[in-house]
Structure formats: C-alpha cells, structure tokens
Amino acid sequence: MKLFSISPSLDIRFVTVILLVMGLSTPGQAEITSLDSANIDEVLNNAGVALVNFYADWCRFSQMLHPIFEEASNVVREEFPDMKQVVFARVDCDQHSDIAQRYRITKYPTLKLFRNGMMMKREYRGQRSVAAIADFIRQQQVNPVKEIQSMEEVNTLDRSKRNIIGYFEKKDSENYHTYEKVANILRDDCMFSAAFGAVSEPERFSGDNVIYKPVGESVPDMVYLGSLTNFDLTYAWAQDKCVPLVREITFENGEELTEEGIPFLILFHIKEDTDSLEKFQHEVARQLINEKGSINFLHADCDKFRHPLLHIQKTPADCPVIAIDSFRHMYVFPEFKDLTVPGKLRQFVLDLHSGKLHREFHHGPDPTDSTPGQETVGEVASNPPESSFQKLAPSENRYTILRDRDEL
C-alpha cells in the first residue's frame, strides 16, 4: 500500500520537506569553523559563545573527539541557528603553534569556552559525548541574571555567596547590556541579580546603579562608581569583587589553576587553622596587591595535599607552610613567623621573578647575601617543562589527576 504519491509537477521543495520529516535525507555537514591567525579574533569576538577544540592530528584522543564534536555542533545548530550566538570552532595546534602558545594549550584535545572573544578560565571537562557537550552549551545560554520582582527579595539573598545587584530603569538599555555581558563572563564566580522600572526606583537615586554584597551579613555593600557603558571598567570592578585575591586550590580546580600559566604562592594550612589563613590574606593584600596577575595567591588543605608537601620535605605537622610553585621547582618561604615582617613576603616573590630563587638553589647564596648563619630558601626540583608555556606532565602534576589526553 502506498503511503503517498508524488506527482511529477510537485514542487521539489515540498519533496525535500517530506524526506526530512521521514528521516530519509542525508544529514547536514557539521559547521565547524577552522581558526587561524587571520580569522581567530574576528570569529571569536563576534560570537556570544564559542567552543573551540584545540587538537593535534597525531593525537589519538583528538581523533576520537572529532566525530563527537561535529555531531554535537549539528545538534546545537538546530537549537541555536544564529552563528553569532553559538560557534563551534577548531584549531590545528601543529599548524598554528602560535595560537596554541597564546592560549597556553599543553595537552590534546582541549576544549576552551570563549564569550565575546574572552577565554573563560574553566575549560570544558565534562563527558565527551554528543549529549553532554550539547547540554553544556545549553547551560551557557541560560541567563545568569535573576530578575528581582520586589525589593524584599534582596533581603533573602544567599549571603554565603558573593552577590552583585543591578538597578536599572529599563532592561533594553546600554547599561543593562554591559551588566549582562559581565554577568555572563563571571557567572561561575558571583550571583547576579537585577531589578527594573518601578521595582528598582528606590535604589536609583542618580541613575542606574550597581552594588556588590560581600559574603557575610554584617559586611557593608560596595557601590560601583564607574560608567556602566564602559565594559572594561565594569568588568574589572566586578572581577575584583567576584574573584577573591587568595583562592583555595582543590583537586577539582587544580588543573584549571595550573592552566592559567602563572606561578603559585601557596599557604599550606590545617583546614581548621583560620588564623594563619587570615594572616596570609592580610599580608598578600598589604604587600603583594601589585603582583596580582603575575602570580596566583592560593591556600591549600595540608591533609589533602600531602603530596606537594612531600616535594618540599614537609608534612601536615609542619603546617602552616608557605611555598612558591613555579611548575619547575618548589621554593619554601623560610619561616612562617616572618610573614608579617614588612616587605619579607614581597621580596620572596620578587626573588622568584628575578631568578634569584632558582639561581641560589643551583649555585648557592648570592655573594651579597652570604651572611654567616643566614637562612636560604629551599627548593625541590621536578622535571622541567619542554617549553616556556608547558606545565607538568601527569605524573608530575602535584594538584590534580588529569583526564586522558596527550601531552605536548
């Protein structure tokens, strides 16, 4: 029995629709944009969200990911057809090693998320399946800004988290679009809310207004005083509030922090020892605020991170301990009690940047510092990386267990 008949004069477009409905047509090719030095900035800057596959053809894991990545692109494209909304792209790191170095790619394949050209700190580390990758992109499309319907809701915010609240006259405004863009980038670091119109009016004394509510019920609010049409200023202010100066390193974020590509200044402390942590945070803010961006300030649980401590011949019984991890070597701050000596911690970091810590380990104290009885900084060597942007191999990574990927 015939299900239907097609007359010779039937419009070919109607036939195509019928075939698509029945699932008889050939599936479309994946729209994966190949990036190179000529087009990468233009493509990424014009994409709300871009998921980029950094791969190498010789890498078996890259080969396994290719068909999955392509099919995930097909699935997402059906839901988000606007190429400016979501882009799937790839970089052949053998052909474009300059791009690999620019984004500190050290293993293949690596899936990096970009928003409006800005690379997010957290790369994709979920399951490598079509469904998981597609779902990850769907989550990225969820608006991170919660709309406040009444001012009473402000009093019910979770004060155990960092909150930023925007008060705007209207949603369709340049001020709010800047705020929403910042919220999308910092969605993993802060909770963002916004009120509009009559609801926000009591807080708009002299125009649109943005405030930051720190963790804790009794901590005073901080008001953004810059221009809301200036994305760079607004983002810098929000990032400073959302990303703490001293972060905790865990097994979950160890690889992510390592991939930021700058050394660690770490306080190893017993979890219950909050006094040492507070002293460390205070001295970092007092002595090293200008070094932010050249070194990561971290604290770690001594009991959980016994392995890194072993690299510097320490145990949890020795905590609190301060050390620098340059990814090539670990250097120990001589005495925790000297933390509060003016300029002592800052000089420790400056000695890293100048090469003095490395030089003194291999060649002994500098002649100008050879005072009898003077303590020198200790160092423990690990296998050096093969290039200036490379990190430790899996067997040498002190803070996390890496997924199956090929190293450079």
C-alpha positions in Angstrom: 0.0 0.0 0.0 1.3 3.4 -0.9 1.7 5.9 1.9 1.5 8.8 -0.5 2.2 9.6 -4.1 4.1 12.4 -5.7 3.1 13.9 -9.0 5.8 15.0 -11.4 4.7 18.6 -11.1 5.0 18.6 -7.2 7.3 21.3 -6.0 10.8 19.9 -5.3 10.9 21.9 -2.0 7.8 20.0 -0.8 9.5 16.7 -1.6 12.6 17.8 0.5 10.4 18.7 3.5 8.7 15.2 3.3 12.0 13.5 3.2 13.3 15.4 6.2 10.2 14.6 8.2 10.6 10.9 7.4 14.3 11.0 8.2 15.3 9.9 4.7 17.5 12.8 3.8 21.3 13.0 4.1 22.4 14.6 7.4 24.0 18.1 7.0 27.6 18.6 7.4 28.9 20.0 10.7 29.6 23.7 10.7 33.0 23.7 12.4 34.9 26.9 11.8 38.7 26.3 11.3 40.6 29.1 13.1 44.0 30.5 12.1 45.9 33.7 12.8 44.0 35.6 10.2 40.4 34.9 11.4 40.5 33.9 15.0 40.0 37.3 16.6 37.1 38.2 14.2 35.3 34.9 14.7 35.6 34.8 18.5 34.9 38.5 19.1 31.6 38.2 17.1 30.4 35.0 18.9 28.4 35.2 22.1 29.6 31.8 23.0 32.3 29.8 21.2 33.5 26.3 22.0 37.0 25.7 20.5 38.6 22.3 20.0 42.4 22.6 20.2 43.7 19.4 18.7 46.6 17.6 17.0 46.1 15.2 14.2 48.6 12.7 15.6 46.7 12.6 19.0 44.5 9.5 19.3 42.2 11.3 21.7 41.8 14.2 19.2 40.9 11.7 16.6 38.3 10.1 18.8 36.7 13.5 19.6 36.4 14.8 16.1 33.1 13.0 15.1 31.6 13.6 18.5 32.4 17.3 18.4 30.9 17.6 14.8 27.7 15.8 15.8 27.4 18.0 18.9 27.7 21.0 16.6 24.9 19.7 14.5 22.6 19.2 17.5 23.3 22.7 18.9 23.0 24.4 15.5 19.4 23.1 15.2 18.6 24.8 18.6 20.7 27.9 18.1 20.9 28.6 14.3 22.4 32.1 14.8 26.1 31.9 14.1 26.7 35.0 16.3 25.0 33.2 19.2 27.0 29.9 19.3 30.1 28.9 17.3 31.9 25.6 17.2 35.5 26.0 16.1 38.8 24.2 16.0 42.5 24.9 15.9 45.1 22.5 14.5 47.8 23.2 17.0 50.6 21.6 14.9 49.8 24.0 12.1 49.1 27.0 14.4 51.5 26.7 17.3 51.4 30.4 17.8 47.7 30.1 18.7 48.4 27.2 21.0 51.0 29.2 22.9 48.7 32.2 23.0 46.1 30.2 24.9 48.6 28.0 26.8 47.4 24.7 25.3 49.5 21.9 26.8 47.5 18.8 26.0 45.2 17.5 23.3 42.4 17.8 22.8 41.5 20.8 24.9 38.0 22.3 24.7 38.0 26.0 25.6 35.0 28.2 26.1 35.0 31.8 24.9 32.5 34.6 25.4 32.7 37.6 23.1 36.3 36.8 22.4 37.3 36.4 26.0 38.6 32.9 27.1 36.9 31.6 30.2 39.0 30.2 33.0 37.2 27.0 33.1 37.6 24.7 30.1 35.1 22.0 29.3 35.9 18.9 31.4 32.6 17.1 31.1 31.9 13.8 29.5 33.0 13.7 25.8 29.7 12.7 24.3 27.3 14.4 22.0 24.6 14.8 24.6 27.0 16.1 27.3 28.6 18.7 25.0 25.3 19.9 23.7 23.9 20.2 27.2 26.9 22.2 28.3 26.2 24.7 25.5 22.6 24.9 26.5 23.6 25.7 30.1 25.8 28.5 28.8 22.7 30.0 27.1 20.8 30.3 30.4 20.7 33.9 31.5 22.8 34.2 34.7 20.9 37.3 35.8 18.0 36.7 38.1 15.3 39.3 37.8 14.1 40.8 41.2 10.4 41.3 41.3 10.3 43.1 44.7 12.9 44.7 47.0 12.0 42.2 49.7 13.9 39.6 47.6 17.1 41.4 48.2 16.9 40.5 51.9 16.6 36.8 51.1 19.8 36.6 49.0 22.2 33.9 50.0 24.9 35.9 51.9 27.2 32.9 51.9 27.9 33.8 48.3 29.2 36.9 46.5 26.2 38.9 45.1 26.1 41.7 42.6 22.8 43.5 42.1 22.0 46.0 39.3 19.2 48.5 39.5 18.1 49.7 36.0 15.4 51.9 34.6 14.8 49.5 31.8 16.1 46.2 30.5 16.6 47.4 26.9 19.4 49.8 27.7 23.1 50.0 27.0 23.8 50.0 30.8 22.0 46.7 31.3 23.5 45.1 28.2 27.0 45.8 29.7 25.9 44.4 33.0 24.5 41.2 31.4 27.7 40.8 29.4 29.8 41.0 32.6 27.4 38.6 34.3 27.8 36.0 31.6 31.6 36.1 31.9 31.6 35.9 35.7 28.6 33.6 36.1 30.7 30.9 37.9 32.2 33.4 40.4 29.2 35.6 41.6 25.5 35.5 41.8 23.9 38.3 39.6 20.5 39.9 40.1 18.8 42.9 38.6 15.7 45.0 39.2 13.9 47.2 36.6 11.5 50.1 36.4 9.3 50.8 39.5 10.9 48.0 41.5 14.4 49.5 41.1 13.4 53.1 41.6 14.2 53.4 45.3 17.9 52.4 44.5 18.3 54.7 41.5 19.0 58.0 43.3 21.1 59.4 40.4 20.5 56.9 37.7 21.2 53.2 37.1 23.2 51.7 40.0 25.2 48.5 40.7 26.2 47.3 44.1 28.3 44.4 45.5 27.2 42.5 48.6 30.2 40.6 50.0 30.0 37.3 51.9 28.6 37.8 55.4 25.5 39.5 56.9 27.3 42.4 58.6 29.7 43.3 55.8 28.8 46.7 54.1 27.8 47.0 50.5 30.2 48.4 47.9 28.9 50.7 45.1 30.3 50.8 41.5 31.1 54.4 40.7 32.3 54.0 37.2 30.5 54.3 33.9 28.1 51.4 33.1 28.6 51.9 29.4 32.3 51.1 29.8 32.6 47.3 29.6 36.3 47.2 30.6 35.8 49.3 33.7 32.7 47.4 34.8 34.2 44.0 34.2 37.4 44.9 36.1 35.4 46.1 39.1 33.2 43.1 39.1 36.1 40.7 38.7 37.9 42.2 41.6 34.8 41.6 43.8 33.9 38.2 42.5 37.3 36.5 42.3 39.0 36.6 45.8 42.6 37.7 45.9 43.5 34.4 47.7 41.7 31.4 46.3 41.6 27.8 47.6 43.2 25.2 45.4 41.3 21.9 45.4 41.6 18.6 43.4 38.7 19.9 41.3 40.2 23.2 40.2 44.0 22.3 40.4 44.3 21.7 36.7 42.3 24.8 35.9 44.6 27.0 38.0 47.7 25.4 36.6 46.5 26.2 33.1 46.4 29.9 34.0 50.1 29.7 33.4 51.5 31.8 36.3 53.3 30.5 39.4 51.6 29.7 42.7 52.2 31.3 46.0 50.6 28.8 48.4 49.8 28.7 52.0 49.5 25.1 53.2 47.5 25.1 56.4 45.3 22.8 58.5 41.7 23.4 57.5 40.7 24.5 61.0 43.6 26.9 61.2 41.8 30.0 60.0 44.1 32.4 61.9 47.0 31.5 59.6 44.9 32.0 56.6 43.7 35.4 57.7 47.3 36.5 58.3 48.3 35.3 54.9 45.3 37.0 53.2 46.1 40.2 55.1 49.8 40.2 54.1 49.1 39.3 50.5 46.7 42.3 50.3 49.2 44.6 52.1 52.4 43.5 50.3 51.5 41.9 47.0 48.4 43.6 45.6 50.5 44.9 42.7 51.8 41.4 41.9 48.2 40.2 41.1 48.4 38.8 37.6 52.0 37.7 37.8 51.4 35.1 40.5 48.4 33.2 41.9 47.8 33.5 45.6 46.4 30.3 46.9 45.7 28.3 50.1 45.6 24.5 50.4 44.4 22.0 52.9 47.6 20.3 54.4 45.8 17.0 54.9 44.5 16.8 51.3 47.7 18.0 49.7 50.3 15.8 51.4 51.9 15.0 48.0 53.0 18.6 47.2 54.3 18.9 50.8 56.5 15.9 50.3 58.1 17.7 47.4 59.4 20.2 49.9 60.2 17.6 52.6 57.2 18.7 54.8 54.3 17.0 56.4 51.0 18.3 57.8 52.7 18.5 61.2 54.9 21.3 59.8 51.9 23.5 58.7 51.4 26.4 58.2 54.0 26.4 55.4 54.3 29.0 52.6 55.9 28.0 49.2 56.1 29.1 45.6 55.5 26.5 42.9 56.9 27.7 39.6 55.9 24.4 37.9 59.6 23.7 37.5 60.6 23.8 41.2 59.1 24.5 44.6 60.6 27.1 46.9 59.9 27.3 50.6 59.5 30.6 52.5 61.9 30.1 55.4 59.8 30.9 58.4 56.0 31.4 58.6 56.6 33.7 61.6 58.4 36.1 59.3 55.2 36.6 57.2 54.4 39.8 58.9 57.9 41.3 58.6 57.4 44.4 56.3 58.4 43.5 52.8 59.5 40.0 53.5 56.8 38.2 51.6 57.1 40.7 48.7 60.8 40.2 48.4 60.3 36.4 48.3 58.1 36.9 45.2 60.4 39.4 43.6 63.3 36.9 44.1 61.3 34.4 42.1 60.7 36.9 39.2 64.4 38.0 39.2 65.6 34.4 39.1 67.3 34.6 42.4 65.5 31.7 44.0 66.4 29.4 41.1 70.0 30.7 41.0 70.6 30.3 44.7 69.5 26.7 44.7 71.8 25.7 41.9 74.8 27.9 42.7 74.4 28.7 46.4 73.6 32.1 48.0 74.5 35.2 46.1 77.7 36.8 47.3 75.9 39.9 48.6 73.6 37.6 50.7 76.3 35.3 52.1 75.9 36.4 55.7 77.0 33.7 58.1 74.1 31.8 59.5 71.6 33.3 57.1 68.8 31.0 56.0 68.3 30.4 52.4 65.2 29.4 50.5 64.8 25.6 50.0 63.9 24.2 46.6 62.8 20.8 45.3 63.3 20.0 41.6 60.8 18.4 39.3 61.2 17.5 35.6 61.5 20.8 33.7 58.9 21.6 31.0 60.0 21.4 27.4 58.8 24.9 26.6 58.1 28.1 28.4 54.3 27.7 28.4 54.2 24.0 29.2 53.1 22.5 32.5 54.0 19.4 34.4 53.3 16.0 32.9 50.5 14.0 34.5 53.0 12.0 36.7 54.5 15.3 37.9 51.3 17.3 38.5 51.1 17.9 42.2 47.5 19.2 42.4 45.2 17.0 40.3 44.8 13.8 38.3 44.4 14.7 34.6 41.9 13.3 32.2 43.1 11.1 29.4 44.8 13.5 27.0 48.0 13.6 25.1 50.7 15.9 26.4 52.9 18.1 24.2 
